[in-house]
Amino acid sequence: MAEIKIEKKKLIWPWIALVLIIGAIIYYVYFTDHEAHSESTIEVENTTSAQ
């Protein structure tokens, strides 16, 4: 009789979860970095009067 080789199905869910986690980390770092810069921006009003 012929021998039939059976290969196990490769799981794709761990890879999808890994991509989602990495994407979430990049999203978090990108937006928290921009929020920190926008909070540190201070508007300075020109108080000198040239008359």
C-alpha positions in Angstrom: 0.0 0.0 0.0 1.0 3.6 -0.6 1.9 5.8 2.3 -0.2 9.0 2.6 1.5 11.9 4.2 -0.8 14.2 6.2 0.4 17.7 7.0 -1.2 19.6 9.8 -3.0 22.8 8.9 -0.9 25.9 9.8 -2.6 28.3 12.1 -3.1 31.8 10.8 -4.8 33.3 13.9 -1.6 33.9 15.9 -0.2 35.9 13.0 -3.3 38.0 12.7 -3.3 38.6 16.5 0.4 39.6 16.3 -0.2 42.1 13.4 -3.1 43.6 15.3 -1.1 44.0 18.5 1.8 45.6 16.6 -0.6 47.9 14.8 -2.2 48.9 18.1 1.2 49.7 19.7 2.2 51.8 16.7 -1.1 53.6 16.8 -0.8 54.3 20.5 2.8 55.6 20.2 2.0 57.8 17.2 -1.0 59.5 18.8 0.4 59.9 22.3 3.5 61.4 20.9 1.5 64.0 19.0 -0.7 64.8 22.0 2.3 65.5 24.1 3.6 68.0 21.5 0.2 69.7 21.1 -0.1 70.1 24.9 3.3 71.7 25.2 2.5 74.3 22.5 1.9 77.6 24.3 0.3 80.5 22.5 2.1 83.8 23.4 0.1 87.0 23.1 2.0 90.0 22.0 1.6 92.5 24.9 3.9 95.2 23.5 2.0 98.2 22.0 3.7 100.2 19.4 1.9 103.6 19.2 
